[in-house]
Amino acid sequence: MVDIAQYRETFLKYLDEKVVLTEPKNLYEPIVYILQLGGKRLRPVLTLMTAEIFGISHKKALDAALAVEVFHNFSLVHDDIMDDAPLRRGKETVHEKWDLNTGILSGDAMLIIAYQLFENYDGNTFKALAELFSKTAIEVCEGQQYDVDFETRNDVTIPEYLKMIEYKTAVLVGAAMKMGAIVAGTSEKDAESIYDFGRYLGLAFQLQDDYLDAYGDPKTFGKQVGGDIIENKKTYLYLKALENSSDTNKEKLIQLFSEKPTNTDEKVATVKTIFNEANVPEIMKTAISDYTQKAFQVLNTINIGDKEKQVLKVFGEQLMNRTV
């Protein structure tokens, strides 16, 4: 086993080799831009790590890992358009740097490129990867639609929200790990178990992302802090605040999340005050820890060694305690 930094380094080198600027420049330049913008590279690292955990060289999973990362970034390009987001990883979003049409078309091309990468595997592996990818991609779209719908609803429940983040975020984390297992040719049982491990980890990851959106350091978080509040997203923080607030604060919160004020800083500050009074930061930390522990419990069902299980556990703990 190599360490996480080495997986990331190997992946980034492969990314630079495979993603090159070509013609037409206005189609491919935004693709190169978004893929080289940085980010945690969580999903491709998980693909490579999983392949090696199940007994093959991680280098054999590089195309699957790149497919996952290209798809993830495609979804970010289109999400940023839908959210009218100005920043991604601290830099201009694609539609801001170029224009809406470029963002849409370059995103479409990225989705196709992701599928093309599976063609580098043999027939059975290609079929299994493509089937998993198609299932995951439609779930991600469903999750995004739920996310959009929730912005104009005042009756979103916590189970609905958890389903939304499972589809929008967690299933891709699970799929990234299962792709590594598929490339390694492991059993269906172990492939499903590692998928569940990744799915629970993905839920914890998204809840941590929600927490950092409100409470993160803008210098390290890379996105606009308070963006979810500004966009009236009914996140876990908002729903738990409704559950635990006084009637006065509950009414104020509902009112704030039905408006798009010009003074966004004031709105963010007021909402965070309500969150704090409802003990939301501690509630969030508990939920993040709970889903991380669920992921760790799945490890007991997987046919891998203790050393490999420890590698996955350390990775999960690092995600739970991240600040970016």
N, C-alpha and C positions, 0 to 999 in steps of 0.2 A: 504494500500500500504506500502511495505517496501522500504528502500532506495537501491540505486544501489550497494553499498558495501555489503549489506546483500544478495542481489540476487547472487552476485559473490561468496560470502562465501558459500551460500547454494549449488551453482553449483559445486564449487571446492570440497566440502565434498562429494557430490554425485559422482563426477569424480573419486576421490580416492577410493570410495567403489566399483565402477563398473569396473574400468580399473586396472586390477591386472596382475602381471607377471605370466605366465603359460608356459607350454611346447607346441611346441618347443621354447626354450628360444630365439633363434636367429630370430624368427618371431615376438614374442611379446615384447621383450625388446626394440626395436626401437619404437614401438607404445607407450609404457609407457613413454619412453624418450621424444618423441615429444609432447605428451599430457600434460606432467608435466613440460615442458620447460617454461611455463609462457604465456605471451601474454595478450592482453586486455580483452579477453573473451567477446567481443562485441556482437557476434551473439547469444550465449546462454543466455546472460543477457537480450537481446531484446525478446527472446522467452518467458522467464519467466515473464518479465515485461508485455508483451502483454497479456498473459493468465490472469494475475491478473487485468489488465485494463478492460478486458471484463468479469470480475466477478467471476473467479474461483481461487482457491489457485494455486500459481505458482508452487507448488510442483507436481501438476498433469502434468505439462509440462516438467518435468525434463528429461524424456527419449527423447522427441523431441529436447530439448535443447542440450542434449549430442550428438544426431545424427548429428545435425548441426555442432557442434564443431569437432566431429570426421571427418566428411566430409571435413570441412575447412582445418584441419591439414593434411588429406590425400592429398589434392590438393597442399599444401605447400611442402610436401615431394617430390612430382613429379615435381613441378615447380622448386624446388631447383636443382634437377637433370638436368632438361632441361637448366637452367641458369648456371649450374656449380657453384652455390653459395657456398662460404665457411662458411658463418655464417647465423644463424637464431636466432633472439632474443639474439644476442651476444654470442651464443654458436655454437659449430660445428653442421653443418647440418647432417642429418641422413646418407646420402651417403658418407660424409667425415668421420664420426665416425665409420661407418661400411664399406659398399661398395655399388656399384651401384645395384647389384642384390638384396641385402637386402632391399635397399630403394624401389625398384620396387615392390617386393613381399609384404613387410609390408604395403606399401601404398595400394595395392590391397585388402589386408585383412581389412584395415580400411574402405574402401568403403563398403564392405560386412557387417561389424559390424554396420555401420551407418544404413543400411536398416533393420538389425535385430532388432534394438531398436524400430522401429515402430510396431513390432509385439506385444508389450505390451499394445497396444490400441485396442478398440473394432473394429469390422469389418468396419463400415462406416468411422470412424476416421482414421483407418489404410489406407483405400483406398484413402481418400483425402490427407493424408500426403504423401503417396507413389507416388501419381500422381504429386503432387507439387514438391516433391524431384527429381523425374526422369526428369521433365521438367527443373528444375533448374540445375541439374547436367550436362545435355547435353549442356545447355547454357554456363555454366562455361567452359566446354571443348572447345566450339566454341570460347569463348572469349580468351582462352589461345592460340588457333591456330591463331586467328587474331594478337595477341601480337607477336607471333613468326614470322608471315608473315611480319609484319611491320618493323622488324629489317633489312630486306633486300630490303625494298621499299623506294624510295625517293619521292613518290607522295601521302603519307598518308594525308588525310584531317582531319580537326577537327571533323566533324560529324562522320567519320569512327572511330576516336579515342574514341569519347564519346560512341559510340556503343560498342566498345571493352571493355571499363571499366564497362559499364553497365552489360554486360554479365559476364565478369570475376569476378567482385566484387559486383556490386550493387544488382543483382538479388538474391544473397544469403542472403544479408541483408534483402531485402524485404521478401524472403521466411522464414527467421527466425522469422519475426514478424507475417507473415500469419500463420505459424505453431502454434504459441501461440493462435491465433484467432480460428483456427480449433479445437484445443484441448478444447477451451472454448465453442465451439458450437455456435459461433456468426453467424450473417447473412452473406451471400455471399457478399453483398454490402460492409459491414464494413470490411470483410476480405480482399477484393480487395483494399479498400481505405488504410488500414494499410499496405498492400503490397506496394502500391505506395509511402506512407510516407517513408517506409524503403528503397525503391529503390532510391528515391531522396537523402535520407540521405547517402546511399551507394556511390552515385556519388560524393557527397561532401567529404565523407570519403576518397575515392580513390584519388581525386584531392589534398586533404591535404597530403596524403601519398606520392604522386608525389613531392609535394613541400618539404616535410621533407626529401625525398631521396637526394635532392640537398642541402637543407639548414638546415637540422636537426643537432642536437648535437649527435655525434656518441656514447656518453656515455649514452644517454637516448633513442635514436632511435632504437638501438638493431640490426640494419642491417648495412651493409657497405654503408657509405654515398657516394653518387655519383655512386652507382651501376647501375642505369638506364643509366647514361651517358656512363659508361664503356661498357655496353652491347648494346649501340646504340639504346636504346628504344625511339621510337618517341612519347614521352609523350606530354602532354598539354604544358609544359614549352617549349619544343623544337619547337612545331608547332607555338606557339605564338611568340617565338623569330624569327622564319622565317618571320612571318607576319610583325614584327615591327623592323627588323634590316636593316641596310644599305646594299647595294649590296655586299660590301666587307665582312662584317660580315656574311651575308647570305651564301656566297660561302664558307667561312671558316668553318661555322657550318656544311654545307652539307658534306664537305670534312672530317671533324673530325668524323662525324657519319657514315662514310664509312670505318673507319679504326679500327684496334685493336692494338694500340701501346703498347709497353712494359712499357713506363712511364705513367701509368694511372693517377698519381697525377697531372701531367702537363696537361693532357687532361681535367680532371675535372676542374681544375682552369681556363683554357682558356675558356671552355664552360660557366662556371658560370659568367665570365667577360662579355661575349656576352649576356647572360641572363639579367644581371644587366643593361647593356646599353640599352636593349630593354624594360626595366621596367617590366620584367616578374614577379618578386615577387609580385608586387602590382596587376597585372592582375590576378595572381593565387588567391590571397586573395579575390578579387571581385567575381571570379567564384565560389569559395567555399561558400561564403556568399549567392550568388544567388541560388544555389541548396539547401542550408539549408532553405532559405526562401520559396522555392517551397514546400519543405517537410512540413513546418509549415502551408502553405495554405491548404494542404490536410486535416489537422486536423479539419478544419471547417466543413468538410463533414462527419465526423465520429460521430456515435451516442454514445458518451461517455461524462462524466461530465467534467466541467471546470478544476477540480483538476487533473484529469487524463491527460487532454490535456497539462496542465502545466508541469506535470512530463515528458512527451515526449519532450516538448519544451526545458526544462532545459537540458535533455540528449543530444539533438541535438546541443545546444549551447556549451556544454562541448566538444563534438566531434570536432566542428569547431575550437575550440581554443586549441586543444591538441598539445603536443610537442613530443609524443611518438607514 
